[in-house]
């Protein structure tokens, strides 16, 4: 039984090796049979495409906007707290200990209220910025997908996948997508300049 078991084991290993060699030797045939599979390196696209570069700059600008807003309302909050403290201090003058203790509680309550208002404003601003960035990201994603689709059509590619999901084969159209994106950006820039020039020339001269 051991010998039979051993023979079966050896036979299975041999079959698997043969199948593996067959698949490997015929992989190029599979690739040749499916010439319409394209690949893109999304990491490279995110570094090179003007759309992603503009989005990255927008993120930085919005981060600066939020930091400025936060600094402004923190300063506003501190000023409001100091004014409250000054007001309560004046009201405590000449009052009994119980009255002063009551005013201290009032002060803490007002400070807590001001702090909650500050946090609400911060949360609102952050939510506003996040929603805006999500919208911009969606717009960029749609533009890039359209760009990839156009290049895929030009290159007779009917399926495009991320390079990370591919171990072998496929037509790399990453550079083609980048070149087309840059040409489109240059064309958009020229069209914008032309439109601006036309608008200036169409305006009546001021008397």
Secondary structure, 3 states (H helix, E strand, C coil): CHHHHHHHHHHHHHHHHHHHHHHHHCHHHHHHHCCCEEEECHHHHHHHCHHHHHHHHHHHHHHHHHHHHHHHHHHHHHHHHHHHHHHHHHHHCCCCHHHHHHHHHHHHHHHHHHHHHHHHHHHHHHHHHHHHHHHHHHHHHHHHHHHHHHHHHHCCCCEEEEHHHCCCCCEECHHHHHHHHHHHHHHHHHHHHHHHHHHHHHCCCCC
